[in-house]
Amino acid sequence: MAECHPVGFQWVMEAKARGAKVIHIDPRFTRTSAVADLHVPLRIGTDIAFLGGLIKYVLDNELYFKEYVVAYTNAAALVGEDFVDAEDLGGLFSGFDPEHGQYDTDSWKYEFAEPEESRADDPARAAEQERVDDHHDVKSADKAQSLGSGGAPIPGKPVRDETLQHPRSVFQVLKRHFARYTPEMVAEVCGIGPEVFEQVAQWVTSNSNRERTTAWVYSVGWTQHSVGAQYIRTCSILQTLLGNIGRPGGGILALRGHASIQGSTDVPTLYNLLPGYLPMPHSVQHQSLDDYVADSAGKAGFWGNKRAYTVSLLKAWFGDAAQPENDFRFDWIPKINGDHSSYRTIADMIAGKVHGYFLVGENPSVGSPNGKMNRFGLANLDWLVVRDLQMIESATFWKEGPEIESGEMAPETIATEVFFMPAATHVEKEGTFTQTQRLLQWRHKAVEPPADARSDLWFYFHLGRILRRRLAGSTDPRDQALLNLTWDYPTIGETADPDAEAVLREINGVGPDGRALSGYLDLKDDGSTTSGCWIYSGVYADEVNQAARRKSRREQGPVALEWGWAWPLNRRILYNRASADPDGKPWSERKKYVYWDEEAGRWTGDDVPDFEATKRPDYVPPEGAKAQAAIGGADPFIMQMDGKAWLYAPSGLVDGPMPTHYEPAESVVENYLYDQQSSPTIERIAGPWNRENPSLSEVFPFQVTTYRLTEHHTAGGMSRTLPYLSELQPEFFVEVSPELAQLRGLANGEFATLVSARTAIEAKVLVTERIRPVKLRGGQVVHQIGMPYHWSYAGLSTGDNANDLLGIVLDANTHIQEDKVSTADIVPGRRPRGPELLEFVESYRRRAGVESGRVGVNGRAPDEDPSAMEEAGA
């Protein structure tokens, strides 16, 4: 956090000055480690084993917050009789389909007191939607990503055993699942001493009770694993057992890699989401609005209002053209039919299936793993639009990319027409950023952008305006959605910039009186309200730009509710009803936050209650209650359909209802816990340009990880062109331990070559004790190499690209790549150049038993037979 998020880290240091313990768990000793009370140098890719050990420690020693766990979690829920745990199937859960590498999750369900067909408004339609959920194309679209603002749908409330003693209760299932995660196992798998684990366990548990809370902070690195979603699930389970969710000073803080990454998932750039985490409709599954909302119709929790959120979105987009009699123009929303994520799209580009592409603030030639594969994809387009601050490598790949030198690409054969559109920076435009706390903050324009640089809002507004003008009068059905968009934003100044506040107001939504809505509770499913993103409804309440508020913390309470605006409804801690006990009283006066005021008949406290303000703690839902009315007064987790935090996930995850330690896709270590080496659901993209290093290979004997430096920013487009930053970190380097340097004959400050089945890169060597070898079970020593990933051929500070070394394998829940851990070899000296580089890497493939990686020009027409390629002149 000190290295990658130094501004936020100041608050960690303030907490430390007041007595907080700071533990840093990271393979490398970094700036954070230097000021931490304890550094835990675990082996790359073993976080589930470590966190699982903490869960076992909590359960075995009965250190969990029992009252919280019984009342507020699904610990008491009974799992169905058909479920079989990974503990009994060698690392696989019940329902695995080896042909597709997917799970049928039916056996993971709860046990319900009544038959499923009697638990929905429209059993036939709901049942049909659930059946189609198992279609291969639907599964590959990963609707689980739509659960970012709440829980997965379940058919009803499960049978519960409040004593937690039933053998099929979630609590007992969880205890059995984590039974093998002993301190000795943690030491053997993670490579840390038992005494270090014991110290962490003592500090975390002693600081988690009625009077105290512990916070966990992770950066995007936790997501960049083949089981990244389960890393975060494991931490969620631990924090829930300890009662650290929904309470001040607790939670899991997800530090984002950029200023508005949270905003880019809320109002999404993801292919399978609509605004507010509504899932993108699927062509196999959703032919009508009724089909689309069937999974939540009649269900408990605020997702029971899915129809109102969807109809309000359609009204915001299509205005008067969206009416009840035409299904609010649900048919105008594009329908996905499978996996259209970034890396699958790159493979489709190489295959000639994708003809045009927009890159907006992205530089996949540098910032994405397997840069060669990304550049091959861009080389096979008809056109490419790049919007960025600099002429980044993804705009110049066709003439300057490393494949030009190796002969794998040739400018005269690349037909891609590149349009570079200069973009305005964050200080040259107005609008909101949504940061990791879900806080929207309004940014005022400080200066005008230079020359013809423009904001994204300007670009898309005028692009849409021109397209609509060209299609004016068209009667073609495919043009009607575009022609009927509400596209009448007022413009400002000579450059005709759309009024960003008008866009924010549209996102907020308006009611039948034309006034801005006060929040998502006002949204209706009859077409009388609009909202461009239901979770943002309230950001323009009272016709005031709430995100622009800047009231000093000295003028308001500690929660600072008048600084910006947080979704939903300006709540600063999610699920803060859990900061009080089931009767509505604070768990402790020290941690008093949100509580029930009996005299006033409402919830009150320092924050906006994340609960219906007047719902009593003793409220019991009547028979047949729906949506929020079906959530009890002592059920804080209001987005979940049972109102509970989930220690076990009966729905919503594609790789298991509980986290399980698997080795990374490329590992030098055998899985000590299960027969299953790596996650069975890993998504792989096959092709000669994406060969995989075999695990346990002597040819690729070292583990590699990537990371950021404070002095550079992600793919380097904002830093490698600046003299002062380039001077501070002038060239690409890798960190190796003194032991690895001696083993491989590496010298500090000299060049070394790193090799994988994808390519070879060179870097200066930094020999340092900041990254150390770890000793595992049986005395196995694992050497780890650290690589900052900011460099490429452009800018003032240049070097080979660390991400070129990496392959692309993906977490099946998120389609996010595993680039925090892979394998490689390292040898002294500089890498070969030109065609010799290709033969050098090919020789490694042959030794490792990996198929050929040779390709035709621009990555097309790959041929697995190198001799045939040679005859073809490739």
N, C-alpha and C positions, 0 to 999 in steps of 0.2 A: 504493500500500500504506500509506503514511503517512496518507493521507486516509481510507481506508475500513477499514483494519486496523491501527490505531495500536498496539495491544498487541503484535501479532506483529512490527511493524516495529522494535521495540526491539532484536530480535536482528539485524536487518540493520545497525542502527547499531553494535551491538557488533562485528559482523564488519568493518565499515568501520574502526572504531578499531584493529582488528588488521591492517589493510592491504588489506582487500578493496576492489575497485573496484565501484562501484554505478552502473549505467546505467539511466536511466529513459526508456522509449520510450512516448510518449503525446502525443496532439495538443495537450494543455493543459500549461502549466507549473503544477505543483501543489506541495503541501507535500513530496511525494517528490522532485520535481525540484530543490527548493531545497537539498536535502542530498546530491544525487547528484553523482558526478564528471562525468557527462555527461547532458544531456537531449537526446533525439532527437524533435523535434516532427513526426512523420510525419503524412501526410494520413489522415483517418479512413477506415477500410475498406481499407487497403493492406498489412496485416501479412503476407499470404502473399507479396507481391512483395518485401518487405523480408527476410523469413526465407528466401525462395527465393534471394535474392541471396547471403545468407550460406552457404547450401548450395553454390551454385556456387563461391563463394570457397574453401570447404573442399575441394571436389573438384578444382578447377583447380590449386590449390597443393599438392595431396596432403598436406593437413593432417589428414586423418582418421586415427583410431587403427586402423591397418591390422589388427593382430593381433586386436583386439576385433571389428572389422567382419567379418572373414573367418570367425571362429569362432562369433560370437554372433548374427549377423544373417542375414537371407535375401538378402544381397547376391549370394551365389553361385548362388542358385536361378534356374532358367531359366523365363522367361515363355513361355506357349504361342504358337504361330505365328500364331494368329488375332487377337492383341491389336494394336490400332492406337492410338497415343498421340494426345492432344489437340494435340500439336505438328503432326500431319499432317492433322487434321480441323477446323482453325479454332477449336479450343477445346473440341471434343467428343471424348469417348472412343468407342471402338467399342461397339456394342450399344445405342445410344440409340434410344428409342421416342418420337418427338415427339408421338404421340397422347395418351399418358398422362404425358409428361414424366418417364419413368423409364428406367433402364438395365437391359438384360439383361446380367448380369455374367459369362455363360459364357466370353466371349472374354478375360476378365481372368485366367483360371486359369493355374496353373503348368503346365509340361510334366512329366508323370509317366513313370516308367520302365516301369510296368506298366499294363494296361488298368484303368479305373476299377471295372468290375464285380467285379474280383478283390480289391478292397481293403477290403471291409467284411464283417462277420459276416453281415449280412442284406442282400445287394445289392438285392434287389427292393424291400424296404421303404425302405431308405436312398435308393435312386434315386427312388422315388415321392415321398418327402418333398422331395427336392431339386427334382424337377419342379414340385411344387406351390408351392415357394418363389417361382416366377415368376408365380403368380396375382396379378392386380392387387390384390385385397383383402388378400392376405398381404403384398405389398410395402408397401401403405399403412399396415400396422400397425407397420412398422419394427422388426423383431426386432433390428436392430443395437444398439438400446439395451440389450439383454441382455448385451452384451459388456463391461460395466463391470468385471468381475473377471477377464477373460481374453480370449483371442482368438476369432476366428470359426472355425467348423469348416471344415476342408479335407479332401479325400478321402485324403490320404496325404502322404508326404514327397516333395518334388520332385527332379528331376534337378539336380545342382549342378556348377558349374565353379569350383573353388577358386582358380583364377588370376584370376577376375573379368574375363576377357578376352572371353568369348563375347558376341556382339552382343545376344543375348536374355537375358543375365544381368541380374538386377535392378540390379546396379551400373551396367551400361552403359545400361540403360533410364533409370535415374535421371539419369545424366549428360546424356543427350540431352534429357530432359524439362526440366531446369533450365538448359540451355545459353543460353536467351535472357534469363535473369535476371541481366544484367550490371550492374555498378555504375552505368553510365550509365542503364540502364533503371530501376534503383531510384531514382535521382535524379529522373528524368522522371515516374515514377508516384507516388512517395511524397512528392516535394517537399522532399527534404533534400539537402544538399550532398554530393558524392562523398567529400569529406574526412571528413565525419561518419560515413558508412558505412564508410570504410576504418578509422577509429579503432575503431569497434565490432568490426569483423571481426578486427582485430589483437588487441584485448583478449580477446575471447572465445576465439579459437584459441590464443593463447599461454597461456591459463589452462586449457587442456583437453588433457591428456596423461597419461602414466603417473603423474606426480607431482602433478598439480593437476586440479581439477574446477570446472566452472561450473554454477550453478543458474539456472533461469529461473522466474520467478514471474508468474502471470497471475491476474486476478480474473475474476468471472463475465462481465465485459464481453467477454472473448474468445469466450465461447459465444454472445453475443447478436448474431450476424450470420447472414446467410443461408448462409454457408459456415463457421460457427463450429467445427464438428467438424474441418474441414480446417485451420483456424488451428492447432489444437492438434496435429494430425497433422504439420504442417510443422515445428513446434518439436520434436516427437518424433523426426523424421527427423534434424534437425540434432544433437540431443543424442545420438542413437544413433551417428551417424557419428563424433562426438567422444569416444565412450566415456564419456558422462556419465550413463548410466542404470544403476541398481543399485549405484552407488558413493557413498560418503559425500561430502557437499558438492555432489552433482550433482542430477539429477532435474528434474522439472517440477512445481512446487508450485502447486496449484490452490486459491487462496484463495476460500473460500466466503462468501456474503453473509449467512449467519446461522449460529448456533452449531451446529446439527445438520443442516445441509443434506446432508452426507454420509450421515448416518443415514437421512434421508428417501429416499435412493435405494437404500441397502443393504437396508432393510426398507421396501419402496417405497411411495411415493404415486403412482408412475407407472402409467398404465393398462395398459401392455404388459409389466410385470415382475411376477414373484413374488419373494419374499425371496431375497437372495443372487444377483440378476441371472439367475435362471432365467427364461426367456421365458414370457410368458403364453400358454397354449395358444390356437390359432386354430381356429375352427369348420370352416374349409375343409380344414385340414391334419391336425388331431390328434383322431382319434376314440378313441384308446386310448393307454395309457401307452407301449406299444411304438412307436406312431407318434411320440410326443412325444420319446422318447430316441433315435430312429433316427439323428439327425444326429451323435450322438457315440458311439454303440455301436461298440466295437472300435477307437476312435480313440486316438491318442497324446495325452498331456497329462492334467492333472487333470480337465478337462471330460469325459474318458472315463468318469468316475464319476457322470455326470449322473443315472443311474437311482437310485443310492444317495442322492443329495442330494434327489431328488424324492420317493422313497418315504418317507424320514425326515421330510420336510415334511408329507406326507399323514398320517403316523402322529401327528405332533405336533398336527395340526388335528382329526383324526377318531378318534384312539385306536383302541379295539378294533373300531370299525365298519369300519376300513380293513384288509382282509385280501387275501392273494394271489388268492383265488378271485373277488373282486369288483374286481380291478385296483386295489386300494388306494383305491377310490373316486375314481379319476381323473375319473370322470364328474360328480362333484360340483363340480369346479372350473369356474367360469364360463369360457366361451370367447369371445374377441373375434372380430369379423368385419370389421375395418377400422380406420380412424383414429378413435379416440375421445379424442384429445388435447384439451387445455383449450379451444383457440380453435375447433376444429371443433365442440366441444360447445356453445360460446357461440352459434355460428351455428345449430346445431340447436335451441337454446332459442328463438331469434327465430322460427324456422320452426314452433314449437309441437311439436317432437318430444321435448323433455325436460321433465318435469313437476316434478321435485324436485331439490334441489341442496344440498350441504353446503359451506360455506366455513369452513375451519379455519385460522386464522392467515394468511389470505390476504385481500387487499383489492383485487380486480381493478379496481374503479372508479377507483383511484388508481395502483396499482402495475403494472398491465398496460397495454400500448400500446392505443391506440384505446379510451379509457375509455367513449366514447359507445356503441360496439358492445357492450361488456361490460354497461353499464347497460341497454341494450335487451334483452339476453339475460335478465338478472335480472327485468326487468319482464314477461316472458312465461312465468314459472313459475307453478305452482300453489302451491308452498311453497318456502321458503328457510330453512335453518338456518345461522345465523352464530354461530360460537364465536370470541370475541375478548376482548381486555382492555377495549376501549372500544366505544362505539356508532359504529363506523366507517362510512364513506360507502357501503360495500356493503350496509349494513343500513338506511340512511336515504335511499337514492337515490330512492325512490318519492315522497318528499315534499320533498326538498331538492336533488336533482340539477340540474345546469345545464340539462337538457332541459325541466324544468318551466318555466323562464323563457322558453325559446325556443319553447315550444308543441309540442315533439316528444313530450313525455310529459305525462300528466295523472293525478294521484293517483286520481281517481274511476274511471279506466279500467284501473288496474293491479290485477289480481286476485291478485298474489303475496302470500301470507301469510308474513310474516317472523317467525321465532322466534329471538330473541337469547338466547344461552346464555353467560353470563359465564364466562370461562376463568381458570384459575390461571396466574400467571406462573412463570418458571423457578425462582424462589426459594421458591415456595409448593407445590412438589411434588417428589417424588423420582423418580429414574430416570437413564438415561444420555443423554449427548450424544455423538455421534460427529462429531469435527471433521475438518478437511481431511487430517490425517495418518492417517486411519482409526483414530484413538485413541478408544476408549470411556472416558469419565470419568463416574463416578457422582456425581450431585448429590443431596445430602441436603436435606430440607425445612428451610428456615430459619424460616419463619413459616407460620401457617395462612392460607389464602386468605380474603378477606373475604366476609361474607354467604353467598350461594349460589354463588359462583364455585367451580369444580371443575376438576380436571385432565382432560386428554384421556382418560387411562386410566380414570378414574372414569366419564366420560361414556359411552364406548363399552362398557365392561363392563356398566353398568347398562342401557343401551339394549339390548344383546344379551340380558341376563337377562330384561327385560320382554317382548321379542319372543318368546323361547323359551317363556316362561310362557303367552303368549297362543296360541301354536301347539301347546301340549302336547296330545298325543293325535292330532294330524293325521296322516293317512295319505297326504296329497297328496305325490307324489314331489318337487315343487319345494321342499317344506319340510324334507326330510330332512337336507340338508347343515347347515342352521342348527340343527336339533334334535340333531344328533350331534356338534356341535363340542365339543371339550374346553374347558369353560367353568366350571371349578370352582376358580378362584383364591381363596385365603383373603383375607378382608377385615380392615381395621384401623380401630379407633376408631369414634366415633359416626357419622361420615359414611360408614362402610363403604367406605373406599378399598381397591381391590384391592392386594395386596402386590406392589409393582413388582419385588422380587427374585424372587418366584415366576415372574413373567413372563419375567424375564431367564434364569432357570434353564430354563424351557421352550424359549426361543430357543436356548440352548446345546445342549440335548438330553440324553437319558439312554440308557443301554444296557440290555441284557436284565436286568441285576441291579438296575436302578432307580437306579443311581449316575450322577451327572453325567459326561458324556463329556469326555475331555481334548482333543479336537479333531476336525476333519472327517475325518481319516484313519481314525477309528473307525466312520464311518457305513457301514451295510450296506444292500443292496437287497432283503433278505428280510423286512423288516418288524420286525426285532429292535431297531432303534434309532429314536429320534425326534430331530428338530432343526428348530426354527422358522425357522432361517436358517443354512445350512451354513457360511458364511464366519465367522459369529460363534461357531461351536462351539469351546469352549475358554475362553470368557469366564467360565464358572462351573466350571472344572476343579478337581478336588479338593474340590468342594462349597464353594468359596470365591468370593465376588464379586470377581473379578480386577479389574473396572473401578473398584472402590472403593479400590484400593491408593494410598497417598500417601507412599511412601518418599522422603525428601529426596534431591535430586541429590548432596548432600554425602556421603550414605551409600552410594552405588552408582556404577557406572561412567558414562561420558559418554553412553551411549545410554539410560540410565534405564529399564531394562526393568520396574522395579517401580513405575512411575508409570502408573496406569491399565492398559489392555490394548488392543492394536491387532490388528485382523484382517488377515491370517489368522494364527493361532497366535502372536500377540504379536510378529510380525516388524515392525521399525520402518522398514526400507528394503525395498521390494519388489524381488524378483529380485536379492538381494544376493550370490547365487553369482557374479554378474558382477563383483564386486569383486576376484575372484581370476582368474588366467589359466586356460587350459584344463587345465593340470596341477594346478590347485588352489593354486598359490602366489600370494601377493599381487602385484598389478601393481607395487607399490612399498611399501617399509616405511612411508613417510610416510602412505599411504592404506590401510594394513593394516586390514581390517575383518572379513571372513569368509573362512576359508581351510581347506584340508584338513590334518588332523593325522594323518600316516601312522602314527605310533606308537599313537595312540588309535583309529585306524580310523574317524574321523568328522570331520564339518565342525564347526569351532569359531570363536570370535571374539567380538567385542563384542556382536553381535546374535544373535537366533535365526535360524539359517540358513534362507533361503527355498528349501529344497531338502531332499530326503530325507537325513536326517542321516548315514546310513552308506553312501550310494551313492558309490562311488569315482569320481574324476575320469576314470578310463580305462574306465568301464563302457560297454559297447556293447550296445544292446538286441538280444536274440535275435529271430530270425524269428518273426513272429506276436505279438510283445509288444503289450500294450494299456495304455491309461491311463498312469499314471506309469511303469510298467515300460518303456514305449516311449520314454521320454525318456533321452537319453544323459547320461553323467556330465559332459560339457562343454557341456550345453545349459541355460543358466540360466533361460530364459523358460518356466517349467514349465506355465503356463496355456495357452500356445500349442500347437497340435497338432504343430508341428514343433520346438518348443523354442527358436525363434529370435525375435528382435525383428524386426519387419516394417518395412523401408524402403519396401516396396511392398505394398499390401493386395490380395491376390487375392480376398478375400471380406470381407464385414462392413460395407462402406460402400456407400451408395446413390448417391453423386455423383462417384465416381472413385477409382481405385486409388492415385492420387498427387494431392497438392494442386495446385491451379491457380488463378492469380489471375483472379478475376472482379470486376467492379465491383458494388457493392451494388445492390439492386433499385431504389433511387432514388439516382441519382448525377448530378452535373453534369459528369462527365468520361467521355469515350469510353474504352473498354478499349483501351489501347495495345498489349497483347500478343496479343490474339486477336480474331477476328471475333465470337465469342460475347460479348455485352456482360455479362450477368450469368449466374449459375449456371443451367443448363437445368433443374435439378431443384427449384428453389425452389417451395415449397408456397404457393399463394395461396388465399385464402378470398374468393370473389366475393360482392359485394352492394353496394347503394348506400351502406351504412354503412361500407364499407371500400374506398373508391376509392383508387387509387394515383397518386401524382405521376409523370408521365412523366419518364424520365431525359432529360438534356440540354435541359430546358425552360427557356426564358427567364422563364416565369411563376414558377417555383420555383427561383431561381438560386443558393441558398446551401445548404451542407451543415450539418446539425444533429446534435449528439450529446447524450446524456443521461448523468448521473453522480450520485453520492452526495456528500453533505457529512458531515464528521465529526460535526457537531452534531445532525443528524437521522438517523432510522433508516428506511430503505426507504420504505414508503407513508405513514409519518408517524404511524401509530396509537400508537406508543410514545414519540413525541417532541413532536408538535405540541400535545399537551395539557399539557406540562410547562413552567412559566413560565421557568425558567432557560435551557432549550434554545431555547425560542421567542424569548427575548430575544437570544440570540446570533445567530440567523438568523431574523429576524422576518418576511420576506416573500419571495415568489417573485421571482427575478431571472434574467436571462440575461447571459452574458458575450459581448462582441463586441470585436473589435480596433478601435483608433483609425481604421484605414483603412476598415473597414466602417461605423463610426459616421459618418465624413465622407461616405462614398458615399451613405448612406441618410438623413442628417440626424438621427441619433440623438444624444441628449444624456444624459450620465451622470446617473443618478438619476431620469430621467424615464421615462414609460411608452412602450413600443413594443408593436406587435401583430405576432404571428407567424401565418402562414397556411399551411395545407396543404390537400389535397383532402378532408381529414376535417373540419377545423374551424379556428377561429382562437382564439388565446389571447393574453392580455396579460401583460406582466411589466415590472418595473423594469429599466433598462439599467445594466449595469456595463461601462464602457469600460475595457479592460485589455489590456496587452501579454502577459498570460498565455496568451491564445489569439490566434494569428497567422494571417494569410493565407499560403498557400503557392503557389509558382510552379512550374508543371509544363512539360511539353514544349510548345514553340512559344510560350512566354511566357504561357500561360493562368494566370490567378490565381484560386485557389479560396478563398472566404471561408467560415469555419467559425464556428458559433454553439454555445455550450455552455449546457445547461439542466439544473440540478438538478431531480429529479423528485419531491420529497417533499410538495408542497403540494396542497391542495384546499380545499373550502369549510368544513370542520369544524375545530375546535380553536381554540387561542389565536392561532396564527400561520396565516393563511389566504392563499390566492391561487389563481390558475388552475392547472390540472394540466398539466404538461409532456407527460405521456404521452397526453393527449387529442389532441395534434397528430400523433401517429404512427399509421401504418397497421400492419396485421398481415401480414407475410410471414415464412415459416418455413424454417429449416434442415430439409431433408428427412430428415436422419439423426436428429434429436432433437426436432423440432416446437418448437424454441425460436425465439423471435421475433428479428427484426433490429431492435433499438431503439437500437443504438449509432451508427447512421448512417441519416439520411433527408434529405429536402430540404424547403425552405420558403422563403417570402418574409418579409421583415421591413420594417415601415414605422413611422414615428413615430406616437405617440398611442395612445389607448385603443381597444379593439375595440368594435364595435357591440353592442347589447343586443337581447334578445328576437328576434322574427322577422327583424329587420334583420340579425342575425348570419347567419342562414341564407342570405339573399339575397347578403350580402357574400361568403360562401364559395362560393356557387353561381356568382357572377360570375367568380371565379378558375377554377373548373372549366371554365366555358365558354371562357375565354381560353386555357386549356391544352389544350382538346380532350378533356376528361375527361367521361365520362357523368355525368348528374345524380346527386346524392346525396340528393335529397329522398325522404322516407319517410312512411309513414302514422303514426298515433299509436302510440307505443311501439315504433317501428321495424318494425311489421308491415305487410303488404300493400304492399310497395314498388312504386312505379309509375315506370317510366323516363320517362314523359311528364309534365313539370311542370304543363302546362295541365290534364291529366286529374286530377292531384292537387288542383289548385285547385278544379275543379268538384266534387270529392268533399268539399270543405270541409276538406282536410288542411292 
